[in-house]
Amino acid sequence: MDPVIDNLDLYWSGFLRSLSIIGWSLVGSLLLGTLIAAFRVSPVASLRAFGAAWVTLIRNCPLTIVLFFIAFGLPEIGINASYYFFGVASLIIYTSAFVCEAIRSGINSVSAGQAEAARAIGLPFTQTLTQVVLPQALRATVPPLGSVQIAMFKNSAVVGAFGVGRDLWSVGRDLTSAQGYSYVPVLTGVAIGYLVITLTGGALLAVIERKVAIAR
C-alpha cells in the first residue's frame, strides 16, 4: 500500500473531485427526475408523451452512449463546455430516468382519493401534485431512490474514466500509466475511496428511511 500512502494528497484531491461530481449529479438528477415524473402523470397528453419517451430512450441506453452523445454531439450544434460539465450533465440525464420511475411509483402508491379531495377543494394539478401527492409519495420512494443514487455514485467512476480528470479514477490511471506504480495497490486505494462514498451514502439513506418510517 506504499503507493497509496505516498500519494495520499492526490487521492484526497481525487476523492473531493469525485464528491463534487456526485453532489451535482445527485441534486440535478433529483430535480430533473421529479420534473419528468410530473410530466408522466400530467393531464396534458404532450407532456405525458415527452416523459414516456425520455424514460424509454434514456433508460435503455448505456451510460457511455449518453456520455459520448453529450460530449461530442453538443459541440456539433455549437454548445461547448468542459468535460467536467459534459460528464456531470450526462450523469444527471441518465440517472433522471431512473429517479423518475422511482418517484412515479411513489405517486401511484398514493390513494387516488387524496388527489380527488384536493381537486374538490379547487386545487389545480400543480398544487395537488406538489402540496398533496408528492409529500406522501416521497416517503414511499426513499428505498428505491436510495438504490438509484447508490448506483449513480458508482457510475461516477465511468464519468471519471471518460476524461473528466482529477477524480479518483483519473488519479489511479495517472499513477499506474504515468508514474509506473503497480495496479493492485493503486486500484485498491481507488476502490477504498468509492467504498467510503457508497457506504457513507448508504448509511445516510438508511437513517432517512428510518426517520420516514417513524413519521408515517
Secondary structure, 3 states (H helix, E strand, C coil): CHHHHHCHHHHHHHHHHHHHHHHHHHHHHHHHHHHHHHHHCCCCHHHHHHHHHHHHHHHCCCHHHHHHHHHHHHHHHCCCCCHHHHHHHHHHHHHHHHHHHHHHHHHHHCCHHHHHHHHHCCCCHHHHHHHHHHHHHHHHHHHHHHHHHHHHHHHHHHHHHHHHCCCHHHHHHHHHHCCCCCHHHHHHHHHHHHHHHHHHHHHHHHHHHHHHHHHC
